[in-house]
Amino acid sequence: QVQLVESGGGLVQTGGSLRLSCTASRSINSINAMGWYRQAPGKQRELVATMTNGGWPNYASSVKGRFTISRDNAKNTVYLQMNSLKPEDTAVYYCSVTWTVVSGPYWGQGTQVTVAS
């Protein structure tokens, strides 16, 4: 069973930065896709950033220019660098990694990000 462990969330002031990490229990060298999603209280989970293997990253319009998705294969880790944070970025953030279409996406446990105004 693959596990994804997230870290890096916390409380930050408006305009601050955080970097979320998502470490997998197996190699991510040959993943099909990776992504970050978030869910604010009372709202549906929404896409923040995704990237397929060999493709360009895709960002929600609300985070474009502020967030960056990346990966470090040597560390089996996917990152989300978040800059210029706003109160509306407050949510639980989840990472998602897909190794094969058949297996479907695996999800992290979520990490809370709170941006104070």
C-alpha positions in Angstrom: 0.0 0.0 0.0 1.4 3.3 -1.0 1.5 6.1 1.5 1.8 9.8 0.9 2.9 11.9 3.9 2.4 15.6 3.8 4.1 18.3 5.8 4.8 22.0 5.8 1.4 23.5 6.6 0.9 26.0 9.3 -0.1 29.6 10.2 1.3 32.4 8.2 0.6 36.1 7.8 -0.8 37.6 4.6 2.0 37.9 2.0 4.0 35.2 3.6 5.2 31.9 2.1 5.0 28.2 2.8 6.3 25.1 1.1 4.3 22.0 1.3 5.9 18.6 0.9 4.4 15.2 0.0 6.7 12.3 0.4 5.8 8.9 -1.1 6.6 5.5 0.3 7.7 4.4 -3.2 9.7 5.9 -6.1 8.0 8.7 -8.0 10.4 8.4 -11.0 7.7 7.0 -13.3 4.6 8.6 -12.0 1.8 9.4 -14.4 0.7 12.6 -12.7 0.9 14.6 -9.5 -1.1 17.4 -8.0 -2.2 19.5 -5.1 -5.8 20.2 -4.2 -7.4 22.1 -1.3 -10.7 22.2 0.6 -11.9 25.2 2.6 -14.6 24.8 5.2 -18.0 24.5 3.6 -16.5 24.2 0.1 -15.8 21.5 -2.3 -12.2 20.3 -2.9 -10.7 22.2 -5.7 -7.6 21.8 -7.9 -4.7 24.0 -7.1 -1.9 22.7 -9.3 -1.3 19.5 -11.4 1.3 18.2 -13.7 1.5 15.1 -15.8 4.7 13.3 -16.6 6.5 15.3 -19.2 3.8 17.9 -19.3 3.5 21.5 -18.3 2.1 22.4 -14.9 -1.5 23.5 -14.7 -2.6 26.0 -12.1 -5.9 27.3 -10.8 -6.3 30.9 -12.0 -6.5 32.0 -8.3 -2.9 30.8 -7.6 -1.2 31.3 -10.9 2.0 33.3 -10.5 2.1 32.7 -6.8 2.3 28.9 -6.4 4.7 26.4 -8.0 4.5 22.7 -8.2 7.7 20.7 -8.4 9.2 17.3 -7.6 12.4 15.8 -6.4 12.7 12.2 -7.6 15.7 11.4 -5.4 13.6 12.2 -2.3 10.3 10.8 -3.7 8.8 14.1 -2.8 6.4 16.5 -4.5 6.3 20.1 -3.5 4.0 23.1 -3.6 5.8 26.4 -3.1 3.2 29.0 -2.0 4.2 32.7 -2.1 2.2 35.9 -1.5 -0.4 34.0 0.5 -3.8 35.5 1.0 -6.5 34.7 3.5 -8.6 33.0 0.8 -5.8 30.5 0.5 -6.8 29.1 3.9 -7.7 25.4 3.5 -6.6 21.9 4.0 -4.2 21.0 1.2 -4.0 17.5 -0.2 -1.4 16.0 -2.5 -2.3 13.4 -5.1 0.0 11.1 -7.0 -0.9 8.7 -9.8 1.4 6.0 -10.8 -0.8 4.3 -13.4 -4.3 5.0 -14.8 -5.4 1.6 -13.5 -4.2 2.3 -9.9 -5.8 5.7 -9.8 -4.6 8.6 -7.6 -3.3 8.1 -4.1 -4.0 10.9 -1.6 -2.1 12.4 1.3 -3.8 12.9 4.7 -4.0 16.7 4.2 -2.2 19.6 5.9 -3.8 22.7 7.2 -2.8 26.1 5.8 -4.1 29.2 7.6 -3.4 32.6 6.3 -4.1 35.4 8.8 -5.2 38.8 7.6 
